[in-house]
Amino acid sequence: MTMSPSIHRLAVRVYYEDTDFSGRVYHAAYIRFMERGRTEWLRAVGYEHGVLAGEQGVIFVVRRLEIDYFAPAAIDELLEVETRVAAVRGAAIEFAQTVSRAGQTLATAKILVVSLRNGRPMRVPQELRARLEAET
């Protein structure tokens, strides 16, 4: 896992549970890989979901996900999940994510995540917002 000013990278190994009957990665597994990428990205910028929820009552939920698949992955392969913040506005963070294998793009996604408190949209916490805006 590495962090540059704007891009976070996470290595993910493909396990048997990630594959379908054909031996290729099941389409929904890419969404799980990307979730891990966003979670580790958040951790890399100094936050954890559990702490935000416990101390500030803030949770993040996916509002929109747009994904394109280009090539399959298979069991035991080492993939890289690249996560980048594309925009921060109000209660939302837009991410651009890519899953690749040895430089080959397997899937890309645009994901809109919304910040909630007590089930209602709220602005992204100010300290986190400041860190994100410095990176975008």
C-alpha positions in Angstrom: 0.0 0.0 0.0 1.5 3.4 -1.0 0.2 6.9 -0.9 1.3 9.7 -3.2 -0.2 13.2 -3.1 -3.3 12.0 -5.0 -3.1 8.2 -5.6 -3.4 5.3 -3.2 -2.4 1.8 -4.3 -3.4 -1.5 -2.6 -2.2 -5.0 -3.6 -5.0 -7.6 -3.5 -4.5 -11.3 -4.1 -7.3 -13.2 -5.8 -8.6 -16.1 -3.7 -10.9 -19.0 -4.6 -13.8 -17.2 -2.9 -13.4 -14.3 -5.4 -14.0 -16.6 -8.5 -17.0 -18.0 -10.2 -17.6 -21.4 -11.8 -15.4 -20.4 -14.7 -12.4 -19.8 -12.5 -12.4 -16.1 -13.2 -13.0 -13.3 -10.8 -16.7 -12.8 -10.3 -17.9 -9.3 -11.3 -19.0 -8.4 -7.8 -15.6 -9.2 -6.3 -14.1 -6.2 -8.1 -16.5 -4.0 -6.1 -15.2 -5.6 -2.9 -11.6 -5.0 -4.0 -12.5 -1.4 -4.6 -14.2 -1.1 -1.2 -11.0 -2.3 0.4 -9.1 0.3 -1.7 -11.3 3.1 -0.4 -11.1 1.8 3.2 -7.3 1.6 3.1 -7.1 5.0 1.3 -9.1 6.5 4.2 -6.8 4.8 6.7 -3.7 6.2 4.8 -5.1 9.8 5.2 -5.4 9.3 8.9 -9.0 8.1 9.4 -10.8 4.8 10.1 -14.5 4.0 9.5 -15.0 2.7 13.1 -13.5 5.8 14.7 -15.4 8.2 12.5 -18.7 6.4 13.2 -17.9 6.0 17.0 -16.5 9.5 17.7 -18.4 11.6 15.2 -21.4 9.5 14.2 -20.2 9.8 10.5 -20.6 7.0 8.1 -20.0 6.8 4.3 -22.4 5.1 2.0 -22.1 4.4 -1.8 -24.7 6.5 -3.6 -23.7 5.7 -7.2 -21.3 3.3 -8.8 -20.4 3.1 -12.5 -18.1 0.3 -13.5 -16.5 -0.9 -16.7 -14.9 -4.3 -17.1 -12.1 -4.8 -19.6 -10.3 -8.1 -18.9 -10.7 -11.1 -16.5 -8.5 -12.0 -13.5 -8.0 -15.4 -12.1 -7.2 -17.2 -8.9 -3.8 -16.5 -7.3 -3.1 -13.4 -9.4 -1.9 -10.3 -7.7 -3.9 -7.2 -8.5 -3.5 -3.6 -7.8 -6.4 -1.3 -6.7 -5.7 2.3 -7.4 -7.8 4.9 -5.6 -7.9 8.6 -6.3 -10.2 11.3 -5.2 -11.8 13.0 -8.2 -13.9 15.6 -6.4 -15.2 16.7 -3.0 -18.4 18.6 -2.8 -20.8 19.1 0.1 -21.6 15.8 1.6 -20.0 13.8 -1.3 -16.7 12.4 -2.3 -16.2 11.1 -5.8 -13.6 8.5 -6.3 -12.0 7.1 -9.5 -10.7 3.6 -9.1 -8.8 1.1 -11.3 -8.1 -2.6 -10.8 -5.1 -3.8 -12.8 -2.8 -6.7 -13.2 0.9 -6.0 -14.1 -0.1 -2.7 -15.7 -3.1 -4.1 -17.6 -6.4 -2.4 -16.7 -9.0 -5.0 -15.7 -11.8 -2.7 -14.4 -12.4 1.0 -13.8 -15.1 2.7 -11.7 -16.5 6.1 -10.7 -17.9 5.9 -7.2 -19.9 8.6 -5.4 -19.8 8.2 -1.6 -22.0 10.3 0.7 -21.3 11.3 4.3 -24.2 10.6 6.7 -24.9 11.3 10.3 -28.1 9.9 11.9 -29.2 8.7 8.5 -29.1 12.2 6.9 -26.5 13.7 4.5 -23.9 16.0 6.2 -20.9 17.8 4.9 -17.7 15.8 4.8 -16.0 16.5 8.1 -14.0 19.7 7.9 -10.5 18.2 8.8 -11.0 15.4 6.3 -12.3 17.8 3.6 -9.2 20.0 4.1 -6.9 17.0 3.5 -8.9 15.9 0.4 -9.0 19.3 -1.1 -5.2 19.6 -0.7 -4.9 16.4 -2.7 -7.3 17.1 -5.6 
